[in-house]
Amino acid sequence: MNFEPLIERDLNAIPAAVAAFRSDHSAEETWTAVTRFAVLAFAPSQHSKHALLACLSTWDLRDALGARFDAAVTKCALYAASSRQPWSEPPILDPPEPDPGQRGDIQELREAIATRDRLRAERWLAKRFLDDDFQHDYLTVATDAFHDLGHALIVGNAALRLAALLGGQGRYAMLRVGVWEMVALGGVRDDGESPTRNVADSESLCRRLAANVAANGGDLDSAHALFLFDAAEQTCLESVIERVSAHLSSVEAVSPEDADAASQSPPVYDFARDYGACLKGHAAARRLHSRFPSLDFNPMLAALHQNLEASPEGEEMTFA
């Protein structure tokens, strides 16, 4: 793909660049090219990480989007390009060569995060990212603290999934996204004891979280509590799920205003308007309904659509 319009943030030229690539490649190859750009353009900022999450959600919804999948991929390209900071560093795909004495224990990553030392965290990642037990330590540290609505885990889990989808080349760069997010958010582990959890507890919590989104009109705080729960469930790690469940356990049960909300299709829109929340909500609902088939996510999705409709169009991005 001709990435020049994306690098230069030439929003008028990006749709044509994506369409030109698509004319000679499959829809999946086009998504991969756009998503790789989003990885290489990533820097810890609200829009940058949500552009990457929008790419993953678009992939998860490709069957539901059907003929609109290409349009959604183009929106992802526009979002990723718009969120790229003008001072972005040149992309480096390969990991640095670890020093002979480089530590790879979990405490080393925690110390790097506590001191906001991004390069130290990158060296830890280079030491560990090919290890069999890497995923456990990576996700465990991502649940040490839940600043910024739990995005350390949300982004870390997405990075692991995208690393698998995008293939071997660039795996380190993809996983580095999660480490950068952890360092940017910081946080000290709370070693409080987590309660035991079972499937019934998870279903009850999921019902409360979805109802809370509906009751709060699809606001982003309520939505991201559900996204955090969804990210934890995707890890399939009991320790991570229990820790997140304990964090979210204070959410009270509420009754959604419209229990009979009609089913809605995933929308294709300028994802920056709501940080991709409506798109991500559809992807999360599909996963969670598969896990908990008795739950009705339509009221939650209706609220996210209402929130999107109330969001201003053409909102200027800020690099925060």
C-alpha positions in Angstrom: 0.0 0.0 0.0 1.1 3.6 -0.7 1.4 4.8 2.9 2.4 8.3 2.0 -1.1 9.8 2.3 -1.5 8.1 5.7 1.9 9.3 6.9 1.2 12.8 5.7 -2.4 12.7 7.1 -3.8 13.6 3.7 -7.3 12.6 4.6 -8.7 13.4 1.1 -6.2 11.1 -0.6 -6.4 8.1 1.9 -9.7 6.6 0.5 -8.2 6.4 -3.0 -5.0 4.9 -1.7 -6.9 2.2 0.2 -9.1 1.5 -2.8 -6.1 1.2 -5.1 -4.6 -1.4 -2.9 -7.9 -3.2 -2.5 -8.3 -3.5 -6.3 -5.3 -5.8 -6.4 -5.6 -7.5 -3.0 -8.2 -9.3 -0.9 -10.3 -7.5 1.8 -8.3 -9.4 4.5 -5.0 -8.3 3.0 -6.2 -4.7 2.9 -7.2 -4.9 6.5 -3.8 -6.3 7.4 -2.0 -3.5 5.6 -4.1 -0.8 7.3 -3.7 -2.4 10.7 0.1 -2.7 10.3 0.2 1.0 9.7 -1.9 1.6 12.8 0.7 -0.4 14.8 3.6 1.4 13.3 2.0 4.8 13.8 1.0 4.0 17.4 2.1 6.2 20.3 0.4 6.3 23.7 -2.6 8.6 23.2 -6.3 8.2 23.4 -7.1 8.3 19.7 -4.0 6.3 18.7 -4.9 3.3 20.9 -8.6 3.5 19.9 -7.7 3.5 16.2 -5.9 0.2 16.8 -8.8 -1.2 18.8 -11.2 -0.1 16.0 -9.0 -2.1 13.5 -9.4 -5.2 15.7 -13.1 -4.7 16.2 -13.6 -4.3 12.4 -11.9 -7.6 11.9 -14.1 -9.3 14.6 -17.2 -7.9 12.8 -16.2 -8.7 9.3 -19.0 -11.2 8.8 -21.6 -8.8 10.3 -20.3 -5.9 8.2 -20.5 -7.9 5.0 -20.2 -5.7 2.0 -19.5 -2.7 4.3 -16.2 -4.3 5.5 -14.1 -2.4 2.9 -15.7 0.9 4.0 -15.0 0.1 7.7 -11.3 -0.6 6.8 -11.1 2.7 5.1 -12.5 4.4 8.2 -9.8 2.6 10.2 -7.1 4.0 7.9 -8.5 7.5 8.3 -8.6 7.2 12.1 -5.1 5.7 12.3 -3.7 8.4 10.1 -5.5 11.2 11.9 -4.3 10.0 15.3 -0.6 9.7 14.2 1.3 12.3 16.1 3.5 14.6 14.0 6.5 13.7 16.2 6.1 10.0 15.8 9.4 8.1 15.9 10.5 6.1 12.8 9.0 2.6 13.2 11.3 -0.2 14.3 10.0 -3.7 13.8 12.8 -5.7 15.3 13.5 -6.0 19.0 16.7 -4.7 20.5 19.4 -7.3 21.2 19.1 -8.0 25.0 22.2 -7.5 27.1 23.7 -10.7 28.6 22.5 -9.7 32.0 19.1 -8.4 31.0 16.4 -9.4 33.6 13.3 -11.1 32.4 11.4 -11.6 35.6 8.0 -10.1 36.1 9.3 -7.7 38.8 11.6 -6.1 36.2 8.6 -5.0 34.1 6.9 -3.7 37.2 9.9 -1.6 38.1 10.1 -0.2 34.6 6.4 0.8 34.8 6.8 2.3 38.3 9.7 4.5 37.1 8.0 5.2 33.7 11.1 3.9 32.0 9.8 2.9 28.5 13.2 1.8 27.2 13.7 -0.5 30.2 10.3 -2.0 29.5 11.1 -2.6 25.9 14.3 -4.4 26.8 12.3 -6.6 29.2 9.9 -7.3 26.3 12.8 -8.2 24.0 14.0 -10.7 26.6 10.7 -12.4 27.1 8.3 -12.1 24.2 9.2 -15.5 22.7 8.9 -17.3 26.0 6.1 -19.8 26.5 5.0 -18.1 29.8 5.2 -14.6 28.4 1.5 -14.1 28.0 0.8 -14.9 31.6 3.3 -12.3 32.9 2.3 -9.7 30.3 -1.4 -9.8 31.2 -0.8 -10.2 34.9 1.1 -6.9 35.0 -1.6 -5.3 32.8 -4.0 -5.9 35.7 -1.8 -4.4 38.4 -3.8 -1.2 38.2 -6.9 0.0 36.4 -6.1 3.6 35.5 -7.8 5.1 32.4 -10.7 2.6 32.6 -8.5 -0.4 32.5 -6.8 0.3 29.1 -3.6 -1.5 30.1 -5.4 -4.8 29.9 -7.7 -3.8 27.1 -4.8 -2.7 24.9 -2.5 -5.5 26.1 -5.1 -8.2 25.2 -5.7 -6.6 21.8 -1.9 -6.5 21.2 -1.7 -10.2 21.8 -4.6 -10.9 19.5 -3.3 -8.7 16.7 0.2 -10.2 17.0 -1.3 -13.6 16.2 -3.4 -12.2 13.4 -0.7 -10.1 11.7 1.9 -12.9 11.7 5.6 -13.2 12.8 7.0 -10.1 11.2 6.4 -7.1 13.5 5.3 -9.3 16.4 7.6 -7.4 18.8 6.3 -4.1 17.5 2.7 -5.2 18.1 3.4 -6.4 21.7 5.4 -3.2 22.4 2.1 -1.3 22.0 0.8 -3.0 25.2 4.0 -2.3 27.1 4.0 1.3 26.1 0.4 1.6 27.3 1.4 0.1 30.7 4.3 2.4 31.1 2.2 5.5 30.1 -0.5 4.7 32.6 1.9 3.6 35.4 0.4 2.3 38.6 1.4 0.2 41.6 0.0 -3.2 42.2 -2.8 -3.6 44.7 -2.2 -6.9 46.3 -5.7 -7.1 47.8 -7.2 -10.6 47.8 -9.6 -11.3 44.9 -12.9 -13.2 45.6 -13.4 -16.6 44.0 -15.4 -16.5 40.8 -17.5 -19.0 38.9 -19.4 -18.9 35.6 -22.6 -17.8 37.3 -20.8 -14.9 38.9 -19.4 -13.9 35.5 -22.8 -14.0 33.9 -24.4 -11.9 36.6 -21.6 -9.4 36.4 -21.8 -9.2 32.6 -25.6 -8.6 32.9 -25.0 -5.8 35.3 -22.3 -4.2 33.2 -24.4 -4.3 30.0 -27.5 -2.9 31.9 -25.3 -0.2 33.3 -24.3 0.9 29.8 -28.0 1.0 28.8 -29.0 2.9 31.9 -26.3 5.5 31.4 -27.1 6.2 27.8 -24.0 4.5 26.4 -21.5 6.8 28.1 -17.9 5.9 27.7 -17.1 5.1 31.3 -19.9 2.5 31.5 -19.0 1.1 28.1 -15.4 0.7 29.0 -16.2 -1.2 32.1 -17.9 -3.8 29.9 -14.9 -3.7 27.5 -12.5 -4.4 30.4 -14.7 -7.3 31.4 -14.7 -8.6 27.8 -10.9 -8.2 27.6 -10.4 -10.2 30.8 -12.7 -13.0 29.5 -10.7 -13.2 26.3 -7.5 -13.9 28.1 -8.9 -17.2 29.6 -6.6 -16.6 32.6 -8.4 -17.3 35.8 -6.2 -14.9 37.8 -6.8 -12.1 35.4 -10.6 -12.7 35.2 -10.8 -12.8 39.0 -8.9 -9.6 39.5 -10.9 -7.7 36.9 -14.2 -9.1 38.3 -13.2 -7.9 41.8 -12.4 -4.5 40.4 -15.8 -4.3 38.6 -17.8 -5.9 41.4 -19.0 -2.5 42.8 -21.2 -1.9 39.7 -24.8 -2.1 40.9 -27.6 -3.9 39.2 -29.9 -1.6 37.2 -32.8 -2.1 34.9 -32.4 -0.8 31.3 -35.0 1.6 30.2 -35.8 -0.2 27.0 -35.6 -4.0 27.5 -37.1 -4.6 24.1 -34.6 -2.6 22.0 -34.4 -3.8 18.4 -31.3 -5.4 17.1 -29.0 -3.0 15.2 -26.2 -3.6 12.7 -22.6 -2.5 13.4 -22.2 1.0 12.1 -19.6 2.4 9.8 -18.7 6.0 10.7 -15.9 8.3 11.6 -14.7 6.3 14.6 -13.0 9.2 16.3 -16.5 10.6 17.1 -16.9 8.2 20.1 -13.4 6.7 20.1 -14.9 3.7 18.3 -17.0 2.8 21.3 -20.1 1.8 19.3 -18.1 -0.4 16.9 -16.3 -2.0 19.9 -19.6 -2.5 21.6 -20.9 -4.6 18.8 -17.7 -6.7 18.7 -17.8 -7.2 22.5 -21.5 -8.1 22.4 -20.9 -10.8 19.8 -18.2 -12.4 21.9 -20.0 -12.1 25.2 -23.3 -13.4 23.7 -21.5 -16.5 22.6 -20.2 -16.9 26.1 -23.5 -16.0 27.8 -26.3 -16.8 25.3 -29.1 -16.0 27.7 -28.1 -12.3 27.9 -29.7 -9.6 25.8 -27.2 -7.0 24.6 -29.6 -5.1 22.4 -30.5 -2.4 25.0 -26.8 -1.8 25.6 -26.2 -1.5 21.8 -29.1 0.8 21.4 -27.7 3.1 24.0 -24.3 3.1 22.3 -26.0 4.1 19.0 -27.8 6.9 20.8 -24.5 8.1 22.3 -22.9 8.0 18.8 -25.8 10.0 17.3 -25.3 12.7 20.0 -21.5 12.9 19.4 -20.4 15.8 17.2 -19.3 15.1 13.7 -16.0 16.4 12.5 -14.6 16.7 16.0 -11.0 18.0 15.9 -8.6 15.4 17.4 -6.3 16.2 20.3 -3.2 14.3 20.9 -3.7 13.4 24.6 
